């Protein structure tokens, strides 16, 4: 089987099964483990799967619905509850960066019109939403990723190295059990790492589906963020990870409002 055909089949298997191992794929295709690992690395770099040690998972952005035209966002009530709590951290005249993703999009939708904010984003969709409330929006990035609609590239990285924000609303594909934050693409990982460095207050917004997962490229640890807002209660082990890092946690947003 040609590599392109095999990789398309791998993506389908991953999405259908929710989790496959390298061993399972070597048996399925009759190729070596090294070949499968190269396939998975290529697919993860293209944003088509997420890797974990020994296998692959579906892309979390596909599961939770990056808000691309025509796509349905899953768990909308959870994301809206997260957003409504997250905006409480804002103050008038803050310089704010909105990372790409469906939850930061919800934050953009619920911004109080009474606040005067300087806003920037690497998401065209967030930019259009922010324009309605904030007027002018700084959009950064060179190239648009097909799978996530994130703008990435050298100019975005250069801008973020030289710019400080009062508040960063950050998304992630996965919050690992050891406290690592990871995503499926290296370009996006570099952007997110710079956002963690450039924000006075870094607010991680992620629903419960991201907790306890692992993706391809780690870009930060939980101690690189200041506030975590999610929609379901953390288990004791994950809560301890955040508490040791000194992160302020707001969870169970659906129940507490």
N, C-alpha and C positions, 0 to 999 in steps of 0.2 A: 504494500500500500504506500502511495506517495505521502511524503510528510504533510503537505497541506491538507490532504484528505483525512489523514490520521488525526491531525490536530482539530479539525472541524468535528470529527467524531468524539474526540476527547471532551470538547466543550459541551456537546450534547449529553454525554454520559455524566459529566460533573453536574450539570443543571438538573438532570433527571433524578440523580441519586442523592444530591445535596452534599455528598462527600465520597471521594474515591481515593484509593491509595496507589502508590507507585507499583506495588506488587500486583494489585488487581489489574492495572493497565498493562503491565508487561505480559500478564497471562492473556488478556483480551487481544492484544495486537501481536504477540509473539516476537517482541523486540526486547532489547536489553534495558535494564534499569537506567543506564546512562542516557540512552536515547529518550526515554520517557521524561527524565528530569530535564533534558534540553527542551523538549516539547513544552513542558510545564513552565519553564523559565520564559520561553518565548511568548506563550499565551498570557502569562501574568504581566509581562512587560507591555503587551497590547491591551491590557485591561479586560481580558475575556474570562479570566478565572482568578482566584486567590490561592496562593500556596500556603500550606502548613508543612511542618517537618514530616515528610513521608507521604505527601499526597496533595490534594487540591479540593477547594470548596467553590461554590458559585460566588460570583462577584457580589459583595454586599450592596453595592450601589444599585444593581439590578433587582436584588431582593427587596430593598427598601425604597426604590423608586427615585433616583435622581430626577428632578422635575424637568425633564426634556419634553418638548412638545409632543403631545399624544400619549405620554406615559402616565400611568396611574401611580400616585404616591400611596404606599401602604402605611398603615398606622397614622392616619392624618390627625386623629384626636391626640395621640401621644406627642407628635411633633408640635402641634399647636400649643399644648400645655407647656412643653419645654420652652417654646418661644416666649410665651406670655410671662414665664418666670424669668427668663434670661434678660429681657429688656429692662427689668427692674435694676440691673447693674449699671445702666447708662445715666450719664449726667449731661446737662447742657454744655455745648461747645466741645464735646468729646470728638477726637479723631478716631474713627472706627473702621476696621477692616472686616469684611464679610467673606469668609472662605466659601468655596463652591460646595453645594449640596442641598438636599431637600429640607433639612432642618434650619439651616441658615436662611433659606428662602422664606420659611415661616417666620423667622425673626424679622426679616425685612418687611413682611406683610403687616406685622403688629407694632411697628415702631410708632410711638406717640408723635402726633403731628406737632405737639407743643415743643418738642426738643429741636434745638438747632445743632446739627451734626455735620462734620466733615467726613464723608464716607468714600471708601475705596473697595474694590472687589476684583477677583479674577474670574468672575462668573458673568457672562452676558445676561443670563436670565435674572440674576440678582440685581444687575445694574438697571434693567428696565423696571423692576419692582421698586428699587430704591429711588429712582428718579421721581416717582409719583409723590413720595413723601419728602425727600431731601433735596430735590432739584439736581444740581450738578453732582456727577459721580465720576470718580477717577477709576478707570478700567485699566488693569495691567495685564500684560502677557503678550507672547509672540504667536503662539499656535494654539488652536482649539482642539482638545482631545475629543475624539468621537464618542467614547463610551461614557464620559462623565460631563462633557461640556465645560471642562475646566480650561482656562487659559494658562499656559505654562511657557517656560522658555527663559533665555538669558536676560532679556530686558526686565521681565518680572522679577527675577532673582536679584538683579542689580538694584532695582527700585526698592525692594524690600530690605536689602542690606543697609540702605541709606535712610530709611524712613522709620520713625517711631510712631506707634499708635497708643492711644489711651486704652482702647479696648479691641480685642480680637475675638471674633466669634469663629471657633475652630470646629471642623468636622473630622471624623476618622472612620475608616472602614472597620477597624477592630480595636478593642481594648483588651489586651492580653492579660492573662491571669497573673503574670509577673509585673504588670504595670506598664508594659510597653504599648505604644500607640503605633499602629501600622496601617499601610494602604497598599493597594495592588500595583501602583505605578511609581517608578523612581522619580520622574519629573514632578509629580504631585507631592511626593515625599519631600523633595528639596524645598518646594514652596512652603509646605506646612512647617518644616523645621525652622525656616526663616521667620515665619509668623510667630512661632513660639519665642524666638529671640527678640522680636521687635515689638511685642505687646507688653504694656505696663500691667494690664489685666487680661489674661488669656482665659476665655470662657469656652470650655469644651461642651458642645451640645450634641448629644447622641442618645438615641432611644435604646431600650433594653436589648434589642437584637444584636447590638455591637459588642456587648459585654461578654468577656470570656472567649473571644474569638482571636484568631491570629491571621494576619495577612502577609504579603510578600516582603514588603520593605518597611522596617521600623524607622520612624522619623523623630520620635521623642519618647520621653517617659512621663508618667502622670505628674511627677514633680516639676515638669516644665509648664504645667497649667496651674491656674489659681482657683478656678471655680469649675465644677462639673454639674451640669443640669441634665437629668434624665427622667424617664417617665415611670420607672418601676423600682421597687426597693432593691438595693444591692444585697447580695448575700454577705455573710459575715466575713468571709475571706477577702472579697473584693473591697468591702468597706474598709477593712484594715489596711489594704494597699493604699487607698486614697488618704486615710487618716495619717499613716506614717509619712506620707509625702506632704502633709499639711494642706491638702486641697479641701476647700469648702464644698460640700456635697449637698445638692438639692435633688432628692429622688422622690419617687412615688407621687409625681406631679398630677397624675390622673385622679388620685384619691384626695389629695390635699388642695388641688386647685391653685 
